[in-house]
Amino acid sequence: MMVRLHQNARTTPAIRAEIAASSESVACLAARYNVGESTIRC
């Protein structure tokens, strides 16, 4: 199955899985993946 991403998407399903599994702070993850904190919280 091919995943369709928005053309400006900065996260992939693999990155979202890493974020979900991480115990690091929201701020740290946002800086690492160059996304907003609200993206990390979703």
Sequence and secondary structure as in RCSB ss.txt:
>XXXX:A:sequence
MMVRLHQNARTTPAIRAEIAASSESVACLAARYNVGESTIRC
>XXXX:A:secstr
      TT    HHHHHHHHH  S HHHHHHHHT  HHHHH 
